[in-house]
Amino acid sequence: MPEERTKRGRPHGQDELVFLALGGLGEIGMNAYLYGYGPPDARKWLMVDLGITFPEGEDDPGIDVIFPDLRFIEEERSALAGIVITHAHEDHIGAVVDLWSRLGVPVYATPFTAGMLKAKLAEYGGKHAIPIREVKLNGRFQAGPFDVEFIEMSHSIPESSALAIRTPAGLVLHTGDWKLDRTPLIGGAPDEKRLAALGDEGVLAMICDSTNAMREGQSPSERDVAKSLTAIVKEAPHRVAVTTFASNVARVKAVADAARAAGRELVVAGRALHRVIDVAIDTGYLPQGFRYVDQQQFSEYKRSNVVCLCTGSQGEPRAAMARIAENEHPDISLDKGDLAIFSSRTIPGNEKAVGWIQNSLVRMGVEVLTDNEALVHVTGHPRRDELRQLYAWTRPRIAVPMHGEARHLKAHAELAREAGVAEVQVAYNGEIVRLSPGPVRIVDDAPVGRLFRDGNLIVPSGDGPVRERRKLAFVGIVVVALALSRRGELMAEPQIAIDGVPAEDAGGEPMGEIVLGTVEGTLKSIPRDRRRDIEMVAEAVRRAVRSGVADAWGKKPIVKVLVSVIEGKG
């Protein structure tokens, strides 16, 4: 009898190793990956990273952050062995506190990453007792059928680690975010010998960072930025303000060293920076005697004697740099001739907010310096020469590009083929990739999507209040309140509220009068015996008002009709 097979040609009951992204494939951010081992109907799972992405302006009104939709793995939570965090950037760790209760499994992380996660938990008032299993740097542990080894890499945050994930089906190298920086300012260089040893052991598949796969060459070292910042600060005649990603401990140290070399005092402004500095001191990445002063002391120093390190490199509206640009910061101000350094890359989607802040500073007479004008920032991700070197060390049979938009994944796939990788598979969120047995291929699909944090609530992206807000942003709202008797007679003049709709039509007639006339005309057109159907009356008025405003304005607003039934002579 022929062996029974699934709809995509896989034998039932055969152990497989699969890879699936709930976020991070076809986008940069919101990283959430799954590895599954076992037969298709009884796999054990391991999650790698659980991060967030940020809303892109008008498309997501009122939304704070965006999470991956975990419904697929929530249904499989009894088979989930744990969550492993590669590093402490928000796009890899930011959803853990909010979504952990849906999964309820141990979280594995190296000391600095664990410290950052504990600091986030403390800010939430410790509402979740998340079991954080701290693993030493370059340590190794077992989670279900997965033997996981951390391998130190270079990135723009301490302890960014690749994962060597061993299973009975083979070894997978999940790179996390990395670059080949042999002279990092903080932390160790990538463990080249260990990576080459993995290649000798035999790498079945490498799941690798694609962020800079379109850029030739090799990215500069963090140490080069430190030298450049020191020279710039020494030459500055007045105050210097530097904004960068709070998590970039090497950049924090570089700014502190530059201030000291210029004989200036370092002032730190922004809660996120204080949190990162505390964790970096606790874990040994900054010295116990790391010296800085708080923002309240900023005004005590002469203009030539201070460097301010502040949050807000991505245009966050309440961060320190935005408030300085608005002249609304309670302690810090910049004047004509001062220097503001944006020591960061602007994340796609944040260009407008960052541009507004930079332009506001320029109007104040402040000199603005970005990485377009000087070496004040370097990427934390590998360019093409670095990717080629990693493929030469590890020699995987399979390559699956990750952490990139479609164009990045495509460029990475082409490079992997040129590097001699036998099998290359480009996949996107929700596509289940079989790594073993047999040739690599997409064998199934999983439900994926996005969740929004809306204030204190987590809501689906596809419906509910956010969709209504999007519509409100374009067409406004008209609310009509009616008081009717049980027989459908109008008991008082309709009350009308209008928001986001022009006050008058092209001829100067008030929009409120147009709405009122439409309501009264609609009520008169409904036979008296039918006005007892309150729901029908409300819907008829809603449709008529929407159409009447559309005739006057050219757009159809949201219309709400509220009907109260009043006891009376009618």
KANOR-V703471 format. One record per run of one state. SS is the DSSP state (~ for helix, > for strand, _ for the rest). FROM is the first residue (numbers start at 1). TO is the last residue. If there is no record, write none. Layout:
[[SS/FROM/TO] [SS/FROM/TO]]
This chain:
[[_/1/4] [>/5/5] [_/6/10] [>/11/11] [_/12/15] [>/16/23] [_/24/24] [>/25/25] [_/26/26] [>/27/27] [_/28/31] [>/32/38] [_/39/43] [>/44/48] [_/49/51] [>/52/53] [_/54/56] [~/57/60] [_/61/64] [>/65/68] [_/69/70] [~/71/75] [_/76/76] [~/77/79] [>/80/84] [_/85/89] [~/90/93] [_/94/95] [~/96/102] [_/103/106] [>/107/109] [_/110/110] [~/111/123] [_/124/131] [>/132/134] [_/135/139] [>/140/143] [_/144/145] [>/146/152] [_/153/153] [>/154/154] [_/155/160] [>/161/167] [_/168/169] [>/170/174] [_/175/178] [>/179/179] [_/180/191] [~/192/201] [_/202/204] [>/205/209] [_/210/221] [~/222/235] [_/236/239] [>/240/243] [_/244/248] [~/249/261] [_/262/264] [>/265/269] [_/270/270] [~/271/282] [_/283/292] [>/293/294] [~/295/300] [_/301/302] [~/303/305] [>/306/310] [_/311/319] [~/320/325] [_/326/338] [>/339/342] [_/343/350] [~/351/363] [_/364/366] [>/367/369] [_/370/383] [~/384/394] [_/395/397] [>/398/402] [_/403/403] [>/404/404] [_/405/405] [~/406/418] [_/419/422] [>/423/424] [_/425/430] [>/431/436] [_/437/440] [>/441/445] [_/446/449] [>/450/454] [_/455/456] [>/457/460] [_/461/464] [~/465/475] [_/476/476] [>/477/485] [_/486/489] [>/490/490] [_/491/494] [>/495/499] [_/500/503] [>/504/504] [_/505/509] [>/510/510] [~/511/525] [_/526/527] [~/528/530] [_/531/533] [~/534/553] [_/554/557] [>/558/566] [_/567/570]]
